[in-house]
Amino acid sequence: MSDSKPLLVEIGCEELPPKALDELSTAFGRGICDGLTKRGIASAARNASIYNSPRRMAVLVPDVAIMQPAQKSEVLGPYLNIGLDANGAPTPALQGFAAKNGVAVDQLQRIADAKGERFIARSEKSGRPTAALMQEILAEALKSLPIPKPMRWGDHDFAFVRPVHWLVILHGDQVIDADIFGIKSGRESRGHRFMHPQAVSLGHADDYHKSLYAAKVMVWPDDRKLIIRDTCRSVALENKLDLHPLLTDSLIQELVNLTEWPVPILCRFDEEYLKLPHEALRATMEANQRFISTYLNQPVPVGIKAALGQGDETITFYAELSSWFFGIANIESRDPAEIRKGYERVIRPRFADAKFFYDEDRKTPLAAHQQALKSVTYQQQLGNIWDKCVRVAELSRVIAGRLTDTGYSVDPALATRAASLSKCDLMTRMVGEFPELQGVMGRYYAAASGENPDVATALDEFYRPRFAGDAIAQGRIGQVLAIAERLDTLAGIFAVGGKPSGSKDPFALRRAALGLARTLIEGGFELDLEALLREAVELLPAIAPAKDAKPVPANAKQNLTDSLRDFIQERLRGYYAEQGFAADQFDAVIAVEPETLPDFDRRLRAVAEFAKLPEAAALTAANKRIGNILRQAAEDGAGRIDPALLDAGAERELHQRIENAVVAITPLAKANRYVDMLRALAALHAPVDASFEQVMVMAEDAAKRRNRIALLAGLRRLFLQVADISLLQGA
């Protein structure tokens, strides 16, 4: 690109909030690029590099033109009947329009549209230098940043995420003048706060990464991530330790955003603490200190059936937590042993607290906390947490009983017991300190209290899936409790008007709905979803109407049930879209309203397979045509077919093939073999086409017409045993 140079914009601040840094820097880079594009300044914005560190946000845009192109403008004016009087002279309206746009009346042009001819003012101005536009581009980018709590500093009246200390704007090797928050732009950045406190003079925009690296700042976040991820393992091997760091995505990202020059420090705690629940040790290290825990054994990959049957996926199990851990320093110390001592010293009282909490909590049986749950409000109109546990226990009993009827062996008494204990760990000291251990500690304390092992496991498992991609509960009692818990949460919060709107979902109901659906599907529970929702709605306490609200309609509970069902289906729509299923395939199955979600899943997969068949397009078109004929005839085709009224040839052939198909697919339907059903029905492609070509459905003879409509309606009903394939678009 001629007459272009790379553009660098860097803002230096006090330490930025680590959890917001990625979003802020991405928004800043996007704002600069959008500002260039908005003004027509040619650039390779799509190849822009976004840089950040705890003390800076920066963007480097390649090939930014030094000049804005000529700016053409067109302003529509009045129509001729308004702009000219009866003598063809300019009216005051036209004269005012011309003056407003800085042109003479005789310089105005005319264009025609659907309403007639009108005046238009066309003008062209020379483009401005990019340097002259950077101040407003920068201001727009800063204004668009997602800053939830801006702060002020000094006696200034402006605010930003953190106090700003420097600003770099380089176009190639030239400084572009601008100022923000009282700071003027220049070419001086800053190195590491301690290892290179001097200013870093940048000769050219392209020197940014290299110059800052020399000043002990890794401005490319992936550089820091790579160091943290790879160096921990190599440091362990250097010390002849076969350790495997446990790096979650959230932890490593936070460490990346806390450091400019990460240096892993290998540390160790007293092995006596390994007697504590390992989840508590990890929570202490990660949440409080951002330390990295390690495992002694090689991770073991285990193949499991993935969500919704999509092939196999691998999850990793670690056998034994180690007493070694890593702290990530933000400096290359001349005496790393002192840093290590500091890290070990700071973790010791944390673990001592965890041990105290654990020891004290185990002195009280888990069930003894049930009474205390009555003093904790769940939701003002829905009662306390114990009230919720009672509702969930009843739902668990009902679900377990229905599952037993469908062939699963789930003890309703154990399911009810698990529900009654499900929130008790909220009242323990450990969960009070580490809320993220809710469920985990319930499992430990239930086991220590002598509860049934399946009940204890369920207290942890029923929270799953806890996040996107997480597996559902594995035990049957945990699955039952997961379903019951989510049913009550959804029904209750919907009943009090807490349905999510827009991007707001304070009760995480979207996640609850998807977790409920996934548990039903992946657990293979052939339970009527609408019946479950009605049961949950019936168990709710009477909800007092809001002040000045309309009277509660008689069908309010059914409306609530319908709303919940639709909400769950919409969550499934997005989930299946992520799996690669088309929206029309989803709609084709929804149209026949399967009772259970596992049945819905089987039908959807069958439709997706059917859509791949060469006969699919013709049969889809035929079903659409049949549907149109039935609507136009205003008949449902429910009458019996009289073989004597069938014409010889294509019509008799179609009737015979349909009769054969009924015999063939009846056992398949009983076995829910939907793929095989649709493949069998695909064989009707040729006789259906032949019938449409040779037979006039809307015959003048009323008896023949009804007979033919009944024949087509019977064909359509065969397909509707699986889905309404007339809704398919791309087949």
Secondary structure, 3 states (H helix, E strand, C coil): CCCEEEEEEEEEECCCCHHHHHHHHHHHHHHHHHHHHHCCCCCCHHHCEEEEECCEEEEEEEEEECECCCEEEEEEEEEHHHHECCCCCECHHHHHHHHHCCCCHHHCEEEEECCEEEEEEEEEECCCEHHHHHHHHHHHHHHCCCCCCCECCCCCCCCECCCEEEEEEEECCEECCCEECCEECECEEECCCCCCCCEEECCCHHHHHHHHHHCCCCCCHHHHHHHHHHHHHHHHHHCCCCCEECCCHHHHHHHHCCCCCCEEEEEECCHHHHHCCHHHHHHHHHHHHCCEEEECCCCEEEEEECHHHCCEEEEEECCCEEEEEEEEECCCCCCHHHHHHHHHHHHHHHHHHHHHHHHHHCCCCHHHHHHHHCCCEEECCCEEHHHHHHHHHHHHHHHHHHHHHCCCCCCHHHHHHHHHHCCHHHHCHHHHHCHHHCCHHHHHHHHHCCCCHHHHHHHHHCCCCCCCCCCCCCCHHHHHHHHHHHHHHHHHHHHCCCCCECCECCCCHHHHHHHHHHHHHHCCCCCCHHHHHHHHHHCCCCCCCCCCCCCCCCCHHHHHHHHHHHHHHHHHHHHHHHCCCCHHHHHHHHCCCCCCHHHHHHHHHHHHHHCCCCCHHHHHHHHHHHHHHHHHHCCCCCCCCCHHHCCCCHHHHHHHHHHHHHHHHHHHHHCCCHHHHHHHHHCCHHHHHHHHHHCCCCCCCHHHHHHHHHHHHHHHHHHHCCCCHHHCCCC
